[in-house]
Amino acid sequence: MATAGPNYSVEAIIEIAKSTDLWVREFTVAGGEEVPWHRHTEVQDHCYGLEGIVRVQVADTERNWEVELQPGQSCVLPAGTRHRLTCARGAQARYLLVQVGKYDFNKVAPPE
């Protein structure tokens, strides 16, 4: 069963902890699903791979990069960074998302 986020749905999202400036969730993203291109005004994302391979793509004015997180690997996405997360390959990928700062979700156009 898909779980809805703001303007998207993925296989599952489990909330682990939430406060005014911290949100911790476990995401399960099936092959072909995505957390679409977006940015946060104040939130810094900390992504930690749990299972499968998570593709993290970043496109901003200073630089574009992509990383495929294996289980146990992590990356940090500073506030204001345009990014998306997908299952890189296989049936599904799981990751822990720790968001620090006042939450918002601003969907943006994909890079050209």
C-alpha positions as CSV (number, residue, x, y, z in Angstrom):
1,M,0.0,0.0,0.0
2,A,1.4,3.4,-1.0
3,T,1.9,6.1,1.6
4,A,1.3,9.7,0.6
5,G,3.7,12.6,1.2
6,P,3.1,16.1,0.1
7,N,2.3,15.8,-3.7
8,Y,3.8,12.3,-4.0
9,S,3.3,8.7,-2.9
10,V,5.8,6.0,-2.2
11,E,5.5,2.4,-0.9
12,A,5.8,3.3,2.8
13,I,6.8,6.1,5.2
14,I,7.1,5.3,8.9
15,E,7.4,8.2,11.3
16,I,10.0,7.5,14.0
17,A,10.2,10.9,15.8
18,K,8.9,14.4,15.3
19,S,9.3,17.7,17.1
20,T,9.2,21.4,16.0
21,D,12.6,21.2,14.4
22,L,13.4,17.5,14.0
23,W,11.6,14.9,11.9
24,V,12.8,11.3,11.5
25,R,11.2,8.9,9.1
26,E,11.9,5.6,7.3
27,F,11.1,5.6,3.6
28,T,10.5,2.6,1.4
29,V,10.6,3.5,-2.3
30,A,9.7,0.9,-4.8
31,G,11.3,0.7,-8.3
32,G,9.9,3.5,-10.4
33,E,8.8,5.6,-7.4
34,E,10.3,8.9,-6.3
35,V,10.3,11.7,-3.9
36,P,10.1,14.3,-6.6
37,W,12.3,17.3,-7.2
38,H,11.9,19.7,-4.3
39,R,13.7,22.0,-1.8
40,H,13.3,23.0,1.8
41,T,13.6,26.6,3.0
42,E,15.3,25.8,6.4
43,V,15.4,22.0,6.6
44,Q,18.7,20.1,6.2
45,D,18.2,16.5,5.1
46,H,20.4,13.7,6.4
47,C,19.8,10.5,4.3
48,Y,21.1,7.1,5.5
49,G,20.8,4.0,3.3
50,L,19.2,1.0,5.0
51,E,18.4,-1.5,2.2
52,G,18.8,-1.6,-1.6
53,I,20.3,1.4,-3.4
54,V,18.9,4.9,-3.0
55,R,19.7,7.5,-5.7
56,V,20.1,11.0,-4.4
57,Q,20.2,13.7,-7.1
58,V,21.0,17.3,-6.5
59,A,20.6,20.2,-9.0
60,D,21.4,23.7,-7.8
61,T,23.0,26.8,-9.2
62,E,26.5,26.0,-7.8
63,R,26.7,22.3,-8.8
64,N,24.9,19.2,-9.8
65,W,25.7,15.8,-8.4
66,E,24.3,12.4,-7.8
67,V,25.1,9.6,-5.4
68,E,23.9,6.1,-5.0
69,L,23.7,5.2,-1.3
70,Q,24.4,1.6,-0.3
71,P,23.2,0.4,3.1
72,G,25.3,2.1,5.8
73,Q,26.2,5.1,3.6
74,S,24.8,8.6,4.1
75,C,24.8,12.1,2.7
76,V,23.7,15.6,3.8
77,L,21.5,17.9,1.7
78,P,21.8,21.5,2.9
79,A,18.7,23.7,3.2
80,G,17.8,25.3,-0.1
81,T,19.2,22.5,-2.2
82,R,17.0,21.2,-5.1
83,H,16.9,17.4,-4.9
84,R,15.0,14.2,-5.4
85,L,15.3,10.6,-4.1
86,T,14.5,7.4,-6.0
87,C,15.1,3.6,-5.9
88,A,18.3,3.3,-8.1
89,R,17.6,-0.2,-9.2
90,G,15.9,-3.3,-8.0
91,A,12.5,-3.8,-6.4
92,Q,12.8,-1.3,-3.6
93,A,15.2,0.8,-1.5
94,R,14.8,1.9,2.2
95,Y,16.4,4.9,3.8
96,L,16.3,6.8,7.1
97,L,15.6,10.5,6.6
98,V,16.5,12.9,9.5
99,Q,15.3,16.4,8.8
100,V,16.7,19.2,11.0
101,G,15.0,22.6,10.9
102,K,11.5,24.0,10.4
103,Y,9.8,21.7,7.9
104,D,8.4,22.7,4.5
105,F,8.2,20.9,1.1
106,N,8.5,23.1,-2.0
107,K,8.0,21.1,-5.2
108,V,10.3,22.5,-8.0
109,A,10.7,21.8,-11.7
110,P,13.2,19.1,-12.7
111,P,16.5,20.3,-14.1
112,E,16.8,20.8,-17.8
